[in-house]
C-alpha cells in the first residue's frame, strides 16, 4: 500500500514537472499507439411477465368445483424483478496517444491488451477477468403443461360445453379419489417402493392441475432480460435510464406510459496540484490516469435499487509520465487496463 501511495505521489509530482500536450496519432506514420480506458456501465434489467388466461369452462367452476376464484379475462402484466450492474473497460478515443520518439529503449517495450488498452512497459499484460453479460432473452420459469387429458367418447359426442365441463369435473374427482386410495394404501396392487408411489402421486397432481385449469384458468410467468449499456462522460442526477410499463414491459425513456427509473452518477472531485512555474519542464513519454471513485446508483425515485462505488477513469486526472523515468532499459511499469492506474513502477 505504501508503495502504491509512493507511485501516486510521483505521478502527481510529474504533473507539475511537465507541460507537454498529448502526442497525437498521425495517419500513415509508424507509431506505437495505446489507449487509456473509459468505463462502460452495463445494466441487466430483469422484468417479470405474468400472463393470465381464462379456462374454457370458467363459467361452470362454481357449479362443478364449488369455487368462484377463477380468471375471467385474459391479461398480461409486467413488473421489475431485479437489476444488476457490471462494468466494461473500453478504449477511450479521446485519450488515445502515440508514444513519442525517444532515445530510451524502455519506451519501445510498451504493451497493450487485445483492446489496445495500455498495460505497461516491460510488464506482462494483466489478466482481465471477463464477466459474462447475458444478452436479452426470455426464460420460462413455469413451463406450460402437457395437453389436456382426453375425455371419453360419451362427453366428446355430446357437443355441449356444459357436458364437456361436467366430464372434466368428474375426471378431477376420480383423480382425487385415486390419490386418497394411494396415500391410505387402499389399493389391491400397491406400488413396490416409495419411489414408484412418489412418481404416481406427481402424475396424479399434474393431471388434476391441468384439468382444474380448464375452470380456474392458467397463470404463466416468464423473466425477460434486457441489457442497457451507457458510457457516461459527466455526472448525472436523476437521469431516466429506462421505464417499465405494467402493460408493455420495458419501454423507451420517452414513453410516459412507463414508470421511470433514475440513474445517479456522482464522481468524487479530484483536485490537481497547481503547476510550479519554476519546475523544470521535461518531455512527456506516457500518460496514465488517477481514476475517480464514483457512486453509481439506480432508484425508482423513492427506493434505491442498487448502489456501487466504481473507480471510473473518465472522471479522473490524466497524469503525464516524464521521459526521464525510462532512462533505464529495465524500467518496469505495470498499468491496470481497466482503470488506467499505475499498479507498479520499478527501475
C-alpha positions in Angstrom: 0.0 0.0 0.0 2.9 2.4 0.9 4.5 1.6 -2.5 1.2 2.5 -4.3 1.0 5.8 -2.5 4.6 6.5 -3.4 3.9 5.8 -7.0 0.8 8.1 -7.0 3.0 10.8 -5.3 5.5 10.5 -8.2 2.7 10.8 -10.7 1.3 14.0 -9.1 4.8 15.4 -8.9 5.3 14.8 -12.5 2.1 16.6 -13.3 3.9 19.8 -12.0 7.0 19.0 -13.9 5.6 18.5 -17.4 3.6 20.8 -19.6 3.5 18.7 -22.8 0.4 18.2 -24.9 -0.6 14.6 -25.6 1.2 13.0 -28.5 -1.3 12.9 -31.4 -1.8 9.8 -33.6 -0.7 10.6 -37.2 -2.2 8.7 -40.0 0.3 7.0 -42.3 3.1 7.3 -39.8 4.8 4.4 -38.0 3.9 4.8 -34.3 3.4 2.9 -31.1 -0.2 3.6 -30.2 -2.1 3.0 -27.0 -5.4 3.9 -25.4 -6.4 4.7 -21.9 -9.7 3.2 -20.7 -13.2 4.6 -20.3 -15.7 2.7 -18.2 -18.9 1.4 -19.7 -21.8 0.7 -17.3 -23.7 -2.4 -18.2 -27.1 -2.8 -16.5 -29.0 -6.0 -16.7 -32.7 -5.5 -16.1 -34.9 -8.5 -15.3 -38.6 -7.9 -16.0 -41.2 -10.5 -14.9 -44.0 -11.1 -17.3 -47.2 -12.7 -16.0 -49.8 -13.9 -18.4 -53.3 -14.9 -17.1 -55.6 -16.9 -19.4 -59.2 -17.9 -18.5 -60.2 -21.5 -18.8 -62.8 -22.5 -21.3 -65.1 -23.8 -18.6 -64.7 -20.9 -16.1 -68.5 -20.3 -16.2 -69.1 -23.7 -14.7 -66.4 -23.6 -12.0 -68.9 -22.8 -9.2 -71.4 -25.5 -10.3 -68.9 -28.3 -10.6 -65.9 -27.3 -8.4 -67.7 -25.1 -5.9 -65.2 -22.2 -6.4 -65.5 -18.7 -7.8 -61.8 -17.9 -7.6 -61.3 -18.0 -11.3 -59.7 -15.9 -14.1 -62.4 -14.4 -16.3 -60.3 -12.1 -18.5 -57.0 -12.6 -20.4 -54.4 -10.2 -19.0 -50.6 -9.7 -19.3 -48.7 -7.6 -16.7 -45.1 -6.7 -16.2 -43.0 -5.7 -13.2 -39.4 -5.1 -12.4 -37.9 -8.2 -10.8 -34.2 -7.4 -10.4 -31.4 -5.2 -11.6 -27.6 -5.7 -11.6 -24.6 -3.7 -12.7 -21.4 -4.8 -14.4 -18.6 -2.7 -15.9 -16.6 -3.0 -19.1 -13.4 -1.2 -20.0 -13.3 0.3 -23.5 -10.6 2.2 -25.3 -11.2 6.0 -25.0 -10.9 7.7 -28.4 -10.4 11.0 -26.5 -7.4 9.5 -24.8 -5.6 7.6 -27.5 -1.9 8.6 -27.9 1.2 7.7 -29.7 4.5 7.0 -27.9 6.9 9.9 -28.9 10.2 9.2 -30.4 12.8 8.6 -27.7 16.4 7.6 -27.2 15.4 5.4 -24.3 14.9 1.7 -25.3 12.4 1.1 -22.5 9.8 3.2 -24.3 9.9 0.7 -27.2 8.7 -2.1 -24.9 5.2 -0.9 -24.5 2.5 -3.5 -24.2 -1.3 -3.3 -24.7 -4.1 -5.8 -24.4 -6.4 -7.1 -27.1 -8.5 -3.9 -26.9 -5.5 -1.6 -27.3 -5.5 -0.5 -23.7 -2.2 0.3 -22.1 -0.9 -2.4 -19.8 2.6 -1.2 -19.2 6.2 -1.3 -20.2 8.4 -4.4 -19.7 5.4 -5.8 -17.9 3.3 -8.8 -18.7 -0.3 -7.9 -19.6 -2.7 -8.1 -16.7 -5.1 -10.9 -16.8 -8.6 -9.5 -17.1 -11.4 -11.5 -15.6 -14.1 -11.3 -18.2 -17.6 -11.1 -16.8 -20.2 -12.8 -19.0 -23.0 -10.5 -19.8 -26.2 -12.2 -20.8 -28.0 -10.9 -23.9 -31.7 -10.2 -24.0 -33.6 -13.4 -23.8 -36.7 -15.0 -22.4 -36.5 -17.7 -19.7 -39.7 -19.6 -18.9 -39.8 -20.2 -15.2 -43.1 -22.1 -15.1 -43.4 -24.4 -18.0 -46.7 -24.9 -19.8 -48.4 -28.2 -19.0 -49.0 -31.0 -21.5 -52.1 -31.4 -23.5 -55.4 -31.7 -21.5 -56.3 -35.3 -20.8 -58.8 -36.7 -23.4 -62.4 -37.2 -22.3 -64.4 -40.3 -23.0 -66.5 -40.7 -26.2 -69.7 -40.0 -24.2 -68.7 -36.5 -23.5 -66.9 -35.7 -26.7 -70.0 -36.7 -28.7 -72.3 -34.5 -26.6 -71.2 -31.3 -28.4 -72.2 -29.3 -25.4 -69.7 -27.1 -23.4 -71.7 -27.9 -20.3 -71.4 -31.6 -20.9 -67.6 -31.3 -21.5 -67.2 -29.3 -18.3 -69.1 -32.0 -16.4 -66.9 -34.7 -17.9 -63.7 -32.8 -16.9 -65.1 -32.3 -13.4 -65.8 -36.0 -13.0 -62.2 -36.8 -14.0 -60.9 -34.4 -11.4 -62.9 -36.2 -8.7 -61.7 -39.6 -9.9 -58.1 -38.4 -9.7 -58.7 -37.2 -6.1 -60.2 -40.5 -5.1 -57.2 -42.4 -6.7 -54.8 -40.2 -4.8 -56.5 -40.8 -1.5 -56.5 -44.5 -2.1 -52.8 -44.4 -2.9 -52.0 -42.5 0.2 -54.1 -44.7 2.5 -52.9 -47.9 0.9 -56.5 -48.8 0.0 -55.4 -50.4 -3.3 -55.4 -54.1 -4.5 -52.0 -53.7 -6.1 -49.8 -51.1 -4.3 -46.5 -49.9 -5.9 -43.5 -51.9 -4.9 -41.4 -49.0 -3.4 -41.6 -45.4 -2.3 -40.1 -44.0 -5.5 -42.9 -45.5 -7.5 -45.5 -44.1 -5.1 -43.9 -40.6 -5.5 -44.0 -40.9 -9.3 -47.6 -41.9 -9.3 -48.6 -39.0 -6.9 -46.7 -36.5 -9.1 -48.5 -37.7 -12.2 -51.9 -37.5 -10.4 -51.2 -34.0 -9.2 -50.2 -32.9 -12.8 -53.3 -34.4 -14.3 -55.5 -32.7 -11.7 -53.8 -29.3 -12.2 -54.3 -29.5 -16.0 -58.0 -30.3 -15.7 -58.6 -27.8 -12.9 -57.0 -25.0 -15.1 -59.9 -25.6 -17.5 -62.1 -24.0 -14.9 -59.8 -21.7 -12.9 -57.6 -20.5 -15.7 -53.8 -20.5 -16.2 -51.1 -18.2 -14.8 -47.7 -18.4 -16.5 -44.6 -16.4 -15.5 -41.6 -15.5 -17.6 -38.5 -13.5 -17.0 -37.4 -11.2 -19.8 -33.8 -9.9 -19.5 -32.7 -6.6 -21.1 -29.1 -5.3 -21.3 -28.7 -1.5 -21.2 -25.2 0.0 -21.9 -24.1 3.5 -21.1 -20.7 5.3 -21.2 -21.1 8.4 -19.1 -18.9 11.4 -19.6 -20.4 13.6 -16.9 -22.2 13.3 -13.6 -25.9 12.5 -13.7 -28.7 13.5 -11.3 -31.9 11.6 -11.7 -31.3 10.8 -15.4 -34.0 8.4 -16.6 -32.3 5.2 -17.6 -35.4 3.2 -18.6 -39.2 2.9 -18.0 -41.3 -0.1 -17.3 -45.0 -0.2 -18.3 -47.3 -2.6 -16.4 -48.9 -3.5 -19.8 -45.9 -3.3 -22.2 -42.8 -4.1 -20.2 -39.6 -2.2 -20.7 -40.3 0.9 -22.9 -38.5 3.9 -24.3 -37.4 6.6 -21.8 -39.8 9.0 -23.7 -42.8 6.7 -23.3 -44.8 8.2 -20.5 -46.9 5.0 -20.0 -44.0 3.5 -18.1 -42.7 4.2 -14.6 -39.3 5.9 -14.7 -36.2 4.5 -13.0 -33.4 7.1 -12.3 -29.7 6.8 -12.7 -27.4 8.9 -10.4 -23.6 9.2 -11.1 -21.6 11.1 -8.5 -17.8 11.2 -9.0 -15.5 12.3 -6.3 -13.8 15.6 -7.1 -10.1 15.1 -8.0 -8.0 18.2 -7.3 -4.7 18.5 -9.1 -1.8 20.4 -7.7 -1.1 23.7 -9.5 1.8 23.7 -11.8 5.1 25.1 -10.4 6.3 27.7 -12.9 9.9 27.2 -11.7 9.8 23.5 -12.1 12.0 22.0 -14.8 9.9 21.1 -17.8 10.6 17.6 -19.2 9.3 15.7 -22.2 6.2 13.6 -21.6 6.6 9.9 -22.5 3.3 8.3 -21.5 0.0 9.1 -19.8 -1.8 7.2 -17.1 -5.0 8.0 -15.1 -5.8 8.6 -11.4 -9.4 7.3 -11.6 -12.1 8.9 -9.5 -14.2 6.8 -7.1 -17.7 7.2 -8.5 -21.0 6.3 -6.8 -23.5 4.8 -9.3 -27.0 4.2 -8.1 -30.4 3.3 -9.5 -33.7 4.2 -7.9 -37.4 4.5 -8.6 -37.4 8.0 -7.1 -38.1 6.7 -3.6 -36.2 3.5 -3.0 -32.6 2.7 -4.1 -32.5 -0.5 -6.1 -28.7 -0.7 -6.3 -25.6 1.4 -5.4 -22.0 0.7 -6.2 -18.7 2.6 -5.9 -16.7 2.2 -9.0 -13.2 3.6 -10.0 -14.0 5.4 -13.3 -11.1 6.8 -15.3 -13.2 9.2 -17.4 -13.8 11.3 -14.3 -10.2 11.1 -13.1 -7.0 13.0 -13.6 -4.7 12.5 -16.6 -1.2 12.0 -15.3 1.8 12.6 -17.6 4.9 10.5 -17.0 8.2 12.1 -17.7 10.6 10.6 -20.2 13.3 10.7 -17.5 11.6 7.8 -15.7 12.5 5.5 -18.5 16.3 6.1 -18.7 17.0 2.5 -17.6 16.2 -0.2 -20.1 15.0 -2.3 -17.1 12.3 0.2 -16.1 9.1 -1.7 -15.4 5.7 0.0 -15.4 2.5 -2.0 -14.9 -0.8 -0.4 -15.5 -4.3 -1.6 -14.8 -6.1 -1.6 -18.2 -9.5 -1.3 -16.5 -8.8 2.0 -14.8 -5.6 3.4 -16.3 -4.0 3.4 -12.8 -0.3 2.6 -12.2 0.0 -0.7 -10.4 3.8 -1.0 -10.1 6.8 1.1 -11.1 10.3 -0.1 -10.7 13.6 1.0 -12.1 
